[in-house]
Amino acid sequence: MMSGGIDESYLNYHAIIKETPEGIIYAKEYILKDYQEYFDVIPCLGE
């Protein structure tokens, strides 16, 4: 274990950086009255 309490095995990863083709990104902002409404909105986005 490293000083500061971080497990060294947690830091053992390999990043792979890839280029992706240009594409359209979708963004939408919602103001929801509560967390439950989140579950009503998200499935509709996939349709």
PyMOL Python script that loads the backbone (N, CA, C, O; Angstrom):
from pymol import cmd

cmd.read_pdbstr("""\
ATOM      1  N   MET A   1       0.850  -1.194   0.000  1.00  0.00           N
ATOM      2  CA  MET A   1       0.000   0.000   0.000  1.00  0.00           C
ATOM      3  C   MET A   1       0.885   1.245   0.000  1.00  0.00           C
ATOM      4  O   MET A   1       1.900   1.282   0.695  1.00  0.00           O
ATOM      5  N   MET A   2       0.518   2.235  -0.754  1.00  0.00           N
ATOM      6  CA  MET A   2       1.261   3.489  -0.829  1.00  0.00           C
ATOM      7  C   MET A   2       0.897   4.373   0.341  1.00  0.00           C
ATOM      8  O   MET A   2      -0.131   4.170   0.988  1.00  0.00           O
ATOM      9  N   SER A   3       1.737   5.353   0.614  1.00  0.00           N
ATOM     10  CA  SER A   3       1.379   6.315   1.642  1.00  0.00           C
ATOM     11  C   SER A   3       0.157   7.094   1.185  1.00  0.00           C
ATOM     12  O   SER A   3       0.047   7.418   0.003  1.00  0.00           O
ATOM     13  N   GLY A   4      -0.744   7.397   2.072  1.00  0.00           N
ATOM     14  CA  GLY A   4      -1.981   8.067   1.710  1.00  0.00           C
ATOM     15  C   GLY A   4      -3.134   7.087   1.583  1.00  0.00           C
ATOM     16  O   GLY A   4      -4.272   7.501   1.362  1.00  0.00           O
ATOM     17  N   GLY A   5      -2.861   5.787   1.719  1.00  0.00           N
ATOM     18  CA  GLY A   5      -3.920   4.797   1.747  1.00  0.00           C
ATOM     19  C   GLY A   5      -4.435   4.334   0.400  1.00  0.00           C
ATOM     20  O   GLY A   5      -5.492   3.706   0.355  1.00  0.00           O
ATOM     21  N   ILE A   6      -3.741   4.610  -0.713  1.00  0.00           N
ATOM     22  CA  ILE A   6      -4.199   4.176  -2.030  1.00  0.00           C
ATOM     23  C   ILE A   6      -3.561   2.831  -2.352  1.00  0.00           C
ATOM     24  O   ILE A   6      -2.341   2.686  -2.268  1.00  0.00           O
ATOM     25  N   ASP A   7      -4.368   1.861  -2.715  1.00  0.00           N
ATOM     26  CA  ASP A   7      -3.885   0.538  -3.082  1.00  0.00           C
ATOM     27  C   ASP A   7      -3.185   0.621  -4.439  1.00  0.00           C
ATOM     28  O   ASP A   7      -3.769   1.097  -5.413  1.00  0.00           O
ATOM     29  N   GLU A   8      -1.926   0.154  -4.505  1.00  0.00           N
ATOM     30  CA  GLU A   8      -1.148   0.246  -5.745  1.00  0.00           C
ATOM     31  C   GLU A   8      -1.778  -0.538  -6.883  1.00  0.00           C
ATOM     32  O   GLU A   8      -1.640  -0.130  -8.037  1.00  0.00           O
ATOM     33  N   SER A   9      -2.463  -1.645  -6.614  1.00  0.00           N
ATOM     34  CA  SER A   9      -3.075  -2.428  -7.682  1.00  0.00           C
ATOM     35  C   SER A   9      -4.180  -1.644  -8.382  1.00  0.00           C
ATOM     36  O   SER A   9      -4.475  -1.897  -9.550  1.00  0.00           O
ATOM     37  N   TYR A  10      -4.790  -0.700  -7.682  1.00  0.00           N
ATOM     38  CA  TYR A  10      -5.807   0.160  -8.272  1.00  0.00           C
ATOM     39  C   TYR A  10      -5.203   1.036  -9.365  1.00  0.00           C
ATOM     40  O   TYR A  10      -5.891   1.393 -10.321  1.00  0.00           O
ATOM     41  N   LEU A  11      -3.935   1.381  -9.234  1.00  0.00           N
ATOM     42  CA  LEU A  11      -3.274   2.269 -10.186  1.00  0.00           C
ATOM     43  C   LEU A  11      -2.660   1.515 -11.354  1.00  0.00           C
ATOM     44  O   LEU A  11      -2.056   2.139 -12.227  1.00  0.00           O
ATOM     45  N   ASN A  12      -2.792   0.204 -11.401  1.00  0.00           N
ATOM     46  CA  ASN A  12      -2.194  -0.608 -12.454  1.00  0.00           C
ATOM     47  C   ASN A  12      -3.168  -0.740 -13.626  1.00  0.00           C
ATOM     48  O   ASN A  12      -3.935  -1.701 -13.684  1.00  0.00           O
ATOM     49  N   TYR A  13      -3.144   0.209 -14.552  1.00  0.00           N
ATOM     50  CA  TYR A  13      -4.015   0.185 -15.714  1.00  0.00           C
ATOM     51  C   TYR A  13      -3.237   0.688 -16.927  1.00  0.00           C
ATOM     52  O   TYR A  13      -2.193   1.324 -16.781  1.00  0.00           O
ATOM     53  N   HIS A  14      -3.744   0.403 -18.115  1.00  0.00           N
ATOM     54  CA  HIS A  14      -3.117   0.840 -19.357  1.00  0.00           C
ATOM     55  C   HIS A  14      -4.156   1.565 -20.201  1.00  0.00           C
ATOM     56  O   HIS A  14      -5.164   0.976 -20.593  1.00  0.00           O
ATOM     57  N   ALA A  15      -3.917   2.812 -20.474  1.00  0.00           N
ATOM     58  CA  ALA A  15      -4.837   3.604 -21.296  1.00  0.00           C
ATOM     59  C   ALA A  15      -4.542   3.346 -22.772  1.00  0.00           C
ATOM     60  O   ALA A  15      -3.383   3.267 -23.181  1.00  0.00           O
ATOM     61  N   ILE A  16      -5.591   3.217 -23.553  1.00  0.00           N
ATOM     62  CA  ILE A  16      -5.459   3.082 -25.001  1.00  0.00           C
ATOM     63  C   ILE A  16      -6.168   4.273 -25.628  1.00  0.00           C
ATOM     64  O   ILE A  16      -7.365   4.471 -25.421  1.00  0.00           O
ATOM     65  N   ILE A  17      -5.438   5.051 -26.381  1.00  0.00           N
ATOM     66  CA  ILE A  17      -5.996   6.238 -27.025  1.00  0.00           C
ATOM     67  C   ILE A  17      -6.203   5.921 -28.501  1.00  0.00           C
ATOM     68  O   ILE A  17      -5.269   5.533 -29.203  1.00  0.00           O
ATOM     69  N   LYS A  18      -7.436   6.092 -28.960  1.00  0.00           N
ATOM     70  CA  LYS A  18      -7.764   5.812 -30.353  1.00  0.00           C
ATOM     71  C   LYS A  18      -8.439   7.027 -30.964  1.00  0.00           C
ATOM     72  O   LYS A  18      -9.162   7.760 -30.290  1.00  0.00           O
ATOM     73  N   GLU A  19      -8.193   7.227 -32.249  1.00  0.00           N
ATOM     74  CA  GLU A  19      -8.902   8.277 -32.968  1.00  0.00           C
ATOM     75  C   GLU A  19     -10.208   7.693 -33.490  1.00  0.00           C
ATOM     76  O   GLU A  19     -10.248   6.552 -33.951  1.00  0.00           O
ATOM     77  N   THR A  20     -11.255   8.470 -33.414  1.00  0.00           N
ATOM     78  CA  THR A  20     -12.556   8.023 -33.912  1.00  0.00           C
ATOM     79  C   THR A  20     -12.992   8.948 -35.038  1.00  0.00           C
ATOM     80  O   THR A  20     -12.577  10.107 -35.084  1.00  0.00           O
ATOM     81  N   PRO A  21     -13.820   8.452 -35.943  1.00  0.00           N
ATOM     82  CA  PRO A  21     -14.283   9.308 -37.034  1.00  0.00           C
ATOM     83  C   PRO A  21     -15.181  10.427 -36.505  1.00  0.00           C
ATOM     84  O   PRO A  21     -15.783  10.318 -35.437  1.00  0.00           O
ATOM     85  N   GLU A  22     -15.249  11.486 -37.273  1.00  0.00           N
ATOM     86  CA  GLU A  22     -16.087  12.612 -36.903  1.00  0.00           C
ATOM     87  C   GLU A  22     -17.549  12.165 -36.871  1.00  0.00           C
ATOM     88  O   GLU A  22     -17.980  11.369 -37.705  1.00  0.00           O
ATOM     89  N   GLY A  23     -18.289  12.672 -35.923  1.00  0.00           N
ATOM     90  CA  GLY A  23     -19.690  12.281 -35.831  1.00  0.00           C
ATOM     91  C   GLY A  23     -20.514  13.358 -35.159  1.00  0.00           C
ATOM     92  O   GLY A  23     -19.982  14.347 -34.656  1.00  0.00           O
ATOM     93  N   ILE A  24     -21.799  13.156 -35.157  1.00  0.00           N
ATOM     94  CA  ILE A  24     -22.718  14.098 -34.522  1.00  0.00           C
ATOM     95  C   ILE A  24     -22.887  13.706 -33.066  1.00  0.00           C
ATOM     96  O   ILE A  24     -23.101  12.534 -32.753  1.00  0.00           O
ATOM     97  N   ILE A  25     -22.792  14.667 -32.192  1.00  0.00           N
ATOM     98  CA  ILE A  25     -22.982  14.458 -30.760  1.00  0.00           C
ATOM     99  C   ILE A  25     -24.308  15.090 -30.363  1.00  0.00           C
ATOM    100  O   ILE A  25     -24.624  16.210 -30.767  1.00  0.00           O
ATOM    101  N   TYR A  26     -25.067  14.370 -29.581  1.00  0.00           N
ATOM    102  CA  TYR A  26     -26.370  14.855 -29.132  1.00  0.00           C
ATOM    103  C   TYR A  26     -26.235  15.381 -27.715  1.00  0.00           C
ATOM    104  O   TYR A  26     -25.634  14.733 -26.858  1.00  0.00           O
ATOM    105  N   ALA A  27     -26.790  16.543 -27.475  1.00  0.00           N
ATOM    106  CA  ALA A  27     -26.801  17.113 -26.129  1.00  0.00           C
ATOM    107  C   ALA A  27     -28.156  17.756 -25.884  1.00  0.00           C
ATOM    108  O   ALA A  27     -28.725  18.391 -26.772  1.00  0.00           O
ATOM    109  N   LYS A  28     -28.657  17.588 -24.689  1.00  0.00           N
ATOM    110  CA  LYS A  28     -29.947  18.171 -24.323  1.00  0.00           C
ATOM    111  C   LYS A  28     -29.891  18.459 -22.837  1.00  0.00           C
ATOM    112  O   LYS A  28     -29.350  17.670 -22.063  1.00  0.00           O
ATOM    113  N   GLU A  29     -30.441  19.572 -22.445  1.00  0.00           N
ATOM    114  CA  GLU A  29     -30.467  19.945 -21.036  1.00  0.00           C
ATOM    115  C   GLU A  29     -31.894  19.842 -20.517  1.00  0.00           C
ATOM    116  O   GLU A  29     -32.835  20.331 -21.143  1.00  0.00           O
ATOM    117  N   TYR A  30     -32.035  19.213 -19.390  1.00  0.00           N
ATOM    118  CA  TYR A  30     -33.332  19.075 -18.742  1.00  0.00           C
ATOM    119  C   TYR A  30     -33.269  19.638 -17.341  1.00  0.00           C
ATOM    120  O   TYR A  30     -32.235  19.558 -16.677  1.00  0.00           O
ATOM    121  N   ILE A  31     -34.355  20.197 -16.897  1.00  0.00           N
ATOM    122  CA  ILE A  31     -34.512  20.574 -15.492  1.00  0.00           C
ATOM    123  C   ILE A  31     -35.605  19.675 -14.947  1.00  0.00           C
ATOM    124  O   ILE A  31     -36.768  19.781 -15.335  1.00  0.00           O
ATOM    125  N   LEU A  32     -35.218  18.792 -14.048  1.00  0.00           N
ATOM    126  CA  LEU A  32     -36.137  17.805 -13.511  1.00  0.00           C
ATOM    127  C   LEU A  32     -36.559  18.194 -12.100  1.00  0.00           C
ATOM    128  O   LEU A  32     -35.778  18.763 -11.338  1.00  0.00           O
ATOM    129  N   LYS A  33     -37.799  17.879 -11.767  1.00  0.00           N
ATOM    130  CA  LYS A  33     -38.294  18.244 -10.438  1.00  0.00           C
ATOM    131  C   LYS A  33     -37.770  17.317  -9.354  1.00  0.00           C
ATOM    132  O   LYS A  33     -37.655  17.718  -8.196  1.00  0.00           O
ATOM    133  N   ASP A  34     -37.446  16.060  -9.726  1.00  0.00           N
ATOM    134  CA  ASP A  34     -36.884  15.126  -8.750  1.00  0.00           C
ATOM    135  C   ASP A  34     -36.122  14.021  -9.472  1.00  0.00           C
ATOM    136  O   ASP A  34     -36.164  13.928 -10.699  1.00  0.00           O
ATOM    137  N   TYR A  35     -35.427  13.187  -8.707  1.00  0.00           N
ATOM    138  CA  TYR A  35     -34.599  12.128  -9.273  1.00  0.00           C
ATOM    139  C   TYR A  35     -35.433  11.098 -10.016  1.00  0.00           C
ATOM    140  O   TYR A  35     -34.972  10.558 -11.021  1.00  0.00           O
ATOM    141  N   GLN A  36     -36.621  10.813  -9.566  1.00  0.00           N
ATOM    142  CA  GLN A  36     -37.483   9.831 -10.208  1.00  0.00           C
ATOM    143  C   GLN A  36     -37.825  10.233 -11.649  1.00  0.00           C
ATOM    144  O   GLN A  36     -37.952   9.371 -12.518  1.00  0.00           O
ATOM    145  N   GLU A  37     -37.970  11.510 -11.897  1.00  0.00           N
ATOM    146  CA  GLU A  37     -38.280  11.987 -13.243  1.00  0.00           C
ATOM    147  C   GLU A  37     -37.156  11.663 -14.228  1.00  0.00           C
ATOM    148  O   GLU A  37     -37.396  11.543 -15.429  1.00  0.00           O
ATOM    149  N   TYR A  38     -35.958  11.527 -13.730  1.00  0.00           N
ATOM    150  CA  TYR A  38     -34.803  11.132 -14.541  1.00  0.00           C
ATOM    151  C   TYR A  38     -35.082   9.808 -15.255  1.00  0.00           C
ATOM    152  O   TYR A  38     -34.720   9.649 -16.421  1.00  0.00           O
ATOM    153  N   PHE A  39     -35.721   8.860 -14.570  1.00  0.00           N
ATOM    154  CA  PHE A  39     -36.009   7.546 -15.150  1.00  0.00           C
ATOM    155  C   PHE A  39     -37.124   7.604 -16.185  1.00  0.00           C
ATOM    156  O   PHE A  39     -37.272   6.673 -16.977  1.00  0.00           O
ATOM    157  N   ASP A  40     -37.900   8.660 -16.198  1.00  0.00           N
ATOM    158  CA  ASP A  40     -38.916   8.846 -17.229  1.00  0.00           C
ATOM    159  C   ASP A  40     -38.306   9.462 -18.487  1.00  0.00           C
ATOM    160  O   ASP A  40     -38.743   9.156 -19.596  1.00  0.00           O
ATOM    161  N   VAL A  41     -37.321  10.310 -18.331  1.00  0.00           N
ATOM    162  CA  VAL A  41     -36.723  11.053 -19.448  1.00  0.00           C
ATOM    163  C   VAL A  41     -35.697  10.209 -20.205  1.00  0.00           C
ATOM    164  O   VAL A  41     -35.701  10.208 -21.436  1.00  0.00           O
ATOM    165  N   ILE A  42     -34.842   9.512 -19.518  1.00  0.00           N
ATOM    166  CA  ILE A  42     -33.730   8.790 -20.161  1.00  0.00           C
ATOM    167  C   ILE A  42     -34.207   7.751 -21.183  1.00  0.00           C
ATOM    168  O   ILE A  42     -33.661   7.726 -22.287  1.00  0.00           O
ATOM    169  N   PRO A  43     -35.193   6.890 -20.884  1.00  0.00           N
ATOM    170  CA  PRO A  43     -35.628   5.923 -21.912  1.00  0.00           C
ATOM    171  C   PRO A  43     -36.155   6.592 -23.182  1.00  0.00           C
ATOM    172  O   PRO A  43     -35.990   6.046 -24.273  1.00  0.00           O
ATOM    173  N   CYS A  44     -36.768   7.732 -23.065  1.00  0.00           N
ATOM    174  CA  CYS A  44     -37.303   8.445 -24.234  1.00  0.00           C
ATOM    175  C   CYS A  44     -36.195   8.913 -25.170  1.00  0.00           C
ATOM    176  O   CYS A  44     -36.408   9.029 -26.377  1.00  0.00           O
ATOM    177  N   LEU A  45     -35.030   9.179 -24.626  1.00  0.00           N
ATOM    178  CA  LEU A  45     -33.919   9.657 -25.458  1.00  0.00           C
ATOM    179  C   LEU A  45     -33.458   8.587 -26.439  1.00  0.00           C
ATOM    180  O   LEU A  45     -32.944   8.918 -27.507  1.00  0.00           O
ATOM    181  N   GLY A  46     -33.630   7.313 -26.101  1.00  0.00           N
ATOM    182  CA  GLY A  46     -33.192   6.244 -26.974  1.00  0.00           C
ATOM    183  C   GLY A  46     -34.138   5.954 -28.122  1.00  0.00           C
ATOM    184  O   GLY A  46     -33.788   5.202 -29.032  1.00  0.00           O
ATOM    185  N   GLU A  47     -35.326   6.531 -28.099  1.00  0.00           N
ATOM    186  CA  GLU A  47     -36.317   6.223 -29.138  1.00  0.00           C
ATOM    187  C   GLU A  47     -36.094   6.985 -30.422  1.00  0.00           C
ATOM    188  O   GLU A  47     -36.854   6.821 -31.377  1.00  0.00           O
TER     189      GLU A  47
END
""", "prot")
cmd.dss("prot")
cmd.show_as("cartoon", "prot")
cmd.util.cbc("prot")
cmd.orient("prot")
